[in-house]
Amino acid sequence: MSNVNNAGGGGIGFFGLLTIVFIVLKLTGHISWSWFWVISPLLIPFSIVLTILLIIGIFLICAEISTNKRTKRRK
């Protein structure tokens, strides 16, 4: 019999729990927000990853431009 260990397993996480709370509040009539704002906590991790990738991309482009300028000066 194998021993299953879920110590590193997923879970709902903060933003997932916040989304569930907002959905419950919306369905029970305690908040009158649009559904976009109710579901918006799901977009926060995606936005963070997208921002980090954008910053890395800008950095790589600037590094490439700098390298090209140095190479052209040597010729």
C-alpha positions in Angstrom: 0.0 0.0 0.0 1.5 3.4 -1.0 1.6 6.4 1.3 0.1 9.4 -0.4 1.5 12.7 0.9 -0.3 15.9 0.0 2.1 18.2 1.8 3.1 20.1 -1.4 -0.3 19.8 -3.0 -2.4 22.6 -4.3 -5.3 24.0 -2.5 -7.7 26.8 -3.1 -5.4 29.7 -2.3 -6.1 33.2 -1.1 -7.5 34.5 -4.4 -9.7 31.5 -5.0 -11.1 31.8 -1.5 -11.7 35.5 -2.0 -13.5 34.8 -5.3 -15.8 32.3 -3.5 -16.6 34.8 -0.8 -17.4 37.5 -3.4 -19.7 35.0 -5.3 -21.5 34.1 -2.2 -22.0 37.7 -1.2 -23.2 38.5 -4.7 -25.7 35.6 -4.8 -27.1 36.4 -1.4 -27.6 40.1 -2.3 -25.1 41.6 0.1 -23.1 43.3 -2.6 -24.4 44.7 -5.9 -21.1 44.7 -7.8 -20.9 43.7 -11.4 -19.8 40.1 -12.1 -16.5 41.5 -13.5 -15.5 42.8 -10.0 -16.8 39.6 -8.3 -14.6 37.4 -10.5 -11.7 39.9 -10.6 -9.6 38.1 -7.9 -9.1 35.3 -10.4 -7.4 37.8 -12.8 -4.9 39.1 -10.2 -2.3 36.2 -10.4 -2.6 36.3 -14.2 -1.9 40.0 -14.2 1.1 39.6 -11.9 2.6 36.9 -14.2 1.9 39.0 -17.3 3.5 42.1 -15.8 6.6 40.1 -14.8 6.9 38.7 -18.3 6.5 42.1 -19.8 9.3 43.5 -17.6 11.6 40.6 -18.5 10.8 41.1 -22.2 11.6 44.9 -22.1 14.8 44.1 -20.2 15.9 41.5 -22.9 15.1 43.9 -25.7 17.1 46.7 -24.1 20.0 44.3 -23.6 19.9 43.2 -27.2 19.8 46.8 -28.4 22.8 47.6 -26.2 24.7 44.6 -27.4 24.0 45.5 -31.1 25.3 49.1 -30.5 28.5 47.8 -28.9 29.1 45.4 -31.8 28.5 48.1 -34.4 31.0 50.5 -32.7 33.8 47.9 -32.8 33.5 47.4 -36.6 
